[in-house]
Amino acid sequence: MISAVEVKFPGLGIDIEVNPVAFTIGSIEVYWYGILIALALVLCVGLAIKQSKSLNFPEGLIYDTILLIIPCALIGARIYYVACNWSYYKGDFKKMIDIRSGGLAVYGGVILVFIGAIIMCYIRKIPFRSLADYIIVYLPLGQAIGRWGNFFNQEAFGTTTTLPWGMTSSTIERYLTANCKTLVSTMPVHPTFLYESIADLIIFFILMKVRKNSKISFETTCVYFALYGTARFFIEGIRTDSLYIGSTGLRISQLLSLIFVVAALLYIAYARSQKIEKQAFAAKFYDDEAVAAEGNK
C-alpha cells in the first residue's frame, strides 16, 4: 500500500501530510486523483445542465456529449502519452493500457474529444460550432480541479525555486535525484499544478463572459485555446517531466501550445473581419419533439 508523505512549504512554514490513496475498499485502493476527476465531471455537467435553459441549449445533448467525452478523453490522453514515450512502451501492450501507473496527457485527451465530437455532430447533423462554443467553457474548470490530483500524487512539479510557496517532499527529492542531475534535490520546487489550476480557473470565468457576449462562431473555443495555450506554454517551460520530440530539446506541449495560440488568434481575426456570426442552437438540430411541438402551434 502507498504510504503518505510529508509535503513541506518551507517559505510559508507549512507542513502537510499527503497520501495519494483516499481510502481502500477491500484490496482496492481509491486514489484522490480519481475522486477529483469524478468531482470535476459532476460539477461541470451540473453547471452545463443548469445553464442550458437560459442559453437555449438542449439538455439531452449534454448527456450525449459526456458519454462521448469520458472515453475519448481517457483514450486520447493515454495514446498521446504512450506515443511520446514509444521507446518505453513498445512491444508491451499491458504497459500501454496500465493507466494506474500514470501517464495521461491533457492535450491528447482534448484532441480526441474534438475529433469524436466532430464525428458525432456530422452523423447526427448537429452544428459542431454551437456544441463546441457551449461545452468548451467547462473544460478549464474541470482541468482546474483535476490538477490537484498532481499534488496528491506529488507529480508534475517544476524546477527548484526560492519563492516562498515552493514545496518539497521525499517523493520530489527522489525524483530530482534520479532525473534532474543539475538541480539541488533538497531545494523546494515550483508547484506547477497550482499555477495551472489558478490559470484554468481564471480562463473558466473569462470564457463564461466571452460565451455570453460573443457574436462570432467558434470565438469562445478559440479564446480557450489562445488562453490555455499561452498559460501552458510558460508553465511547461519550468516543468521537470515534460515530453520531448525525440532526442531534441523541444517540449511537445510547448510546441502544440504555440500552434494552438497562433491558429486561434488568426481565426478570431479572420472571423471578425469576415463577420462570421454565431448561429443559435435551434431545437430543430437536436430535439424532434420540440420541432413537432413548434409545428402544432
C-alpha positions in Angstrom: 0.0 0.0 0.0 1.2 3.5 -0.8 2.2 5.4 2.2 1.7 9.1 3.0 4.4 11.7 2.5 5.0 15.0 4.2 4.9 17.9 1.9 6.7 21.0 3.1 6.4 24.6 2.1 9.5 26.0 4.0 8.9 29.6 3.0 5.4 29.5 4.4 6.2 27.4 7.4 3.5 24.8 6.4 3.8 21.0 6.5 1.1 18.8 5.1 0.8 15.0 5.2 -0.4 13.8 1.8 -1.5 10.3 0.7 -2.4 9.6 -3.0 -4.9 7.0 -1.7 -8.0 8.4 -0.2 -9.4 5.1 1.1 -9.5 1.4 0.3 -12.4 -1.0 -0.4 -11.0 -4.4 0.5 -7.8 -4.7 -1.6 -8.9 -1.9 -4.0 -7.2 1.5 -3.5 -9.2 4.5 -4.4 -7.0 7.4 -5.4 -7.6 11.1 -4.8 -6.8 11.7 -8.4 -9.8 9.6 -9.5 -12.1 11.2 -6.9 -11.1 14.7 -8.1 -11.7 13.8 -11.8 -15.1 12.4 -10.8 -15.9 15.6 -8.8 -14.8 17.8 -11.8 -17.0 15.8 -14.1 -20.1 16.1 -11.8 -19.6 19.8 -11.3 -19.1 20.6 -14.9 -22.0 18.5 -16.1 -24.2 20.1 -13.4 -23.3 23.6 -14.4 -23.7 22.8 -18.1 -27.3 21.5 -17.4 -28.2 24.4 -15.1 -27.1 27.0 -17.6 -28.6 25.2 -20.7 -32.1 26.6 -20.4 -31.0 30.2 -20.2 -28.7 29.8 -23.2 -31.2 27.8 -25.2 -29.1 24.6 -25.4 -30.6 21.1 -25.5 -30.1 19.4 -22.1 -30.2 16.0 -23.7 -27.2 16.8 -25.9 -25.1 17.5 -22.8 -25.6 13.9 -21.6 -24.8 12.5 -25.1 -21.7 14.6 -25.2 -20.5 13.5 -21.8 -20.9 9.8 -22.8 -18.6 10.7 -25.7 -16.1 12.8 -23.8 -15.2 10.4 -21.0 -13.8 7.5 -23.1 -12.3 9.9 -25.7 -10.5 12.0 -23.1 -9.0 8.9 -21.4 -8.1 7.1 -24.6 -6.7 10.2 -26.3 -4.7 11.2 -23.2 -3.2 7.7 -22.9 -2.4 7.4 -26.7 -0.7 10.7 -26.7 1.5 9.8 -23.7 2.4 6.4 -25.0 3.2 7.7 -28.4 5.5 10.3 -26.9 7.2 7.6 -24.8 7.2 4.9 -27.5 10.7 3.5 -26.8 9.5 2.6 -23.2 6.1 1.1 -24.2 7.0 -0.5 -27.5 6.1 -4.2 -27.5 4.4 -4.2 -24.1 0.6 -3.9 -24.5 0.0 -4.4 -20.8 2.1 -1.3 -20.0 0.3 0.7 -22.7 -3.1 0.2 -21.1 -2.0 0.4 -17.4 -3.1 3.9 -16.6 -3.0 3.2 -12.9 0.8 3.5 -13.2 0.4 7.1 -14.5 0.8 8.6 -17.9 -2.0 10.8 -19.2 -1.5 13.9 -21.3 -4.1 16.7 -21.4 -3.6 17.7 -25.0 -4.1 14.1 -26.2 -7.5 14.0 -24.4 -8.6 17.4 -25.8 -7.6 16.5 -29.4 -9.5 13.1 -29.4 -12.6 14.7 -27.7 -12.7 17.2 -30.5 -12.3 14.6 -33.2 -15.1 12.5 -31.6 -17.4 15.4 -31.2 -16.9 16.4 -34.9 -17.8 12.9 -36.0 -20.9 12.7 -33.7 -22.1 16.1 -34.9 -21.6 15.1 -38.6 -23.5 11.8 -38.1 -26.4 13.5 -36.2 -26.4 16.6 -38.4 -25.7 18.9 -35.4 -23.8 22.1 -35.8 -20.4 21.4 -34.2 -19.6 25.1 -33.8 -22.5 25.6 -31.5 -21.7 22.5 -29.5 -18.0 23.4 -29.1 -18.7 27.0 -28.1 -21.1 25.9 -25.3 -19.2 22.9 -23.9 -15.6 24.3 -24.1 -16.4 26.7 -21.2 -16.4 23.9 -18.7 -13.1 22.3 -19.8 -10.8 24.6 -17.9 -13.0 24.3 -14.8 -12.5 20.5 -14.9 -8.8 21.0 -15.5 -8.5 23.3 -12.6 -10.0 20.7 -10.2 -8.2 17.7 -11.8 -4.7 19.3 -11.5 -4.9 18.9 -7.7 -4.6 15.2 -8.3 -1.0 16.0 -9.3 -0.5 17.5 -5.8 -1.7 14.3 -4.1 0.5 12.2 -6.3 3.4 14.6 -5.9 4.0 14.8 -9.7 4.0 17.4 -12.5 6.1 19.9 -10.4 8.6 22.4 -11.7 12.2 23.2 -11.3 13.7 24.4 -8.0 12.8 27.9 -6.7 13.4 30.3 -3.8 9.9 31.7 -3.9 8.0 31.4 -0.6 5.4 29.0 -2.0 8.0 26.5 -3.2 7.3 22.9 -2.0 9.3 19.8 -1.3 8.9 16.2 -0.1 10.7 12.9 -0.1 9.0 11.9 -3.3 10.1 15.1 -5.0 13.7 14.7 -3.7 13.9 11.1 -5.1 12.6 12.3 -8.5 15.1 15.2 -8.8 18.0 13.0 -7.7 17.1 10.3 -10.3 16.1 12.6 -13.2 17.4 16.1 -12.8 21.1 15.9 -12.0 21.6 19.7 -12.5 19.1 20.6 -9.7 19.6 20.5 -6.0 17.2 17.8 -4.9 16.7 19.2 -1.4 15.5 22.6 -2.6 11.8 23.5 -2.9 10.2 23.3 -6.4 7.6 25.3 -8.3 4.1 23.9 -7.6 3.2 24.0 -11.3 0.0 22.1 -10.7 -1.1 25.1 -8.6 -0.1 27.6 -11.3 -2.1 25.7 -13.9 -5.1 25.3 -11.6 -5.2 29.0 -11.0 -4.8 29.8 -14.7 -7.5 27.4 -15.6 -9.9 28.9 -13.1 -9.3 32.4 -14.5 -9.8 31.1 -18.0 -13.1 29.5 -17.0 -14.5 32.8 -15.8 -13.3 34.6 -18.9 -14.9 32.0 -21.2 -18.2 32.4 -19.3 -18.2 36.1 -20.2 -17.0 35.5 -23.8 -19.7 32.9 -24.5 -22.4 35.2 -23.2 -21.3 38.2 -25.3 -19.6 36.8 -28.4 -21.3 37.0 -31.7 -18.6 35.2 -33.6 -18.8 31.5 -34.4 -16.0 29.4 -32.7 -14.7 32.5 -30.9 -15.3 31.0 -27.4 -13.5 27.9 -28.5 -10.6 29.8 -29.9 -10.3 32.0 -26.8 -9.9 28.8 -24.8 -7.0 27.6 -27.0 -5.4 31.0 -27.0 -5.5 31.5 -23.2 -4.8 27.9 -22.2 -2.1 27.6 -24.8 -0.4 30.7 -23.5 -0.6 29.6 -19.9 0.6 26.1 -20.7 3.5 27.3 -22.8 5.1 29.2 -19.9 4.2 26.6 -17.2 5.5 23.8 -19.3 8.8 25.6 -19.6 9.6 25.1 -15.9 8.2 21.5 -15.5 10.7 18.7 -14.9 8.6 15.9 -16.5 8.0 17.3 -20.0 7.6 15.1 -23.0 10.1 15.9 -25.8 10.2 15.4 -29.5 12.7 12.5 -29.9 16.1 13.4 -28.6 15.6 17.1 -29.3 15.2 19.8 -26.6 11.8 20.7 -27.9 9.0 20.2 -25.5 5.9 18.8 -27.3 3.3 20.6 -25.2 5.1 23.9 -25.7 5.1 23.4 -29.5 1.4 22.4 -29.5 0.6 25.4 -27.3 2.3 27.7 -29.7 0.4 26.2 -32.7 -2.9 26.5 -30.9 -2.4 30.1 -29.8 -1.3 31.2 -33.3 -4.1 29.3 -35.0 -6.8 30.6 -32.5 -5.7 34.2 -32.9 -5.6 34.0 -36.7 -9.1 32.5 -36.8 -10.5 35.2 -34.5 -9.0 37.9 -36.6 -10.3 36.3 -39.8 -13.8 35.6 -38.4 -14.2 39.1 -37.2 -13.0 40.6 -40.5 -15.4 38.3 -42.4 -18.2 38.8 -39.8 -18.7 35.0 -39.4 -21.6 35.3 -36.9 -22.5 32.7 -34.3 -25.6 30.6 -35.1 -28.1 30.0 -32.4 -28.5 26.4 -31.4 -32.1 25.9 -32.6 -34.1 22.9 -31.3 -34.5 21.6 -34.8 -30.9 20.4 -34.8 -31.5 18.0 -32.0 -34.9 17.7 -30.5 -37.5 16.2 -32.8 -40.2 16.6 -30.2 -39.5 20.3 -30.0 -39.9 20.6 -33.7 -43.2 18.7 -33.6 -44.5 20.9 -30.8 -43.5 24.0 -32.8 -45.4 22.8 -35.8 -48.6 22.2 -33.8 -48.8 25.8 -32.5 
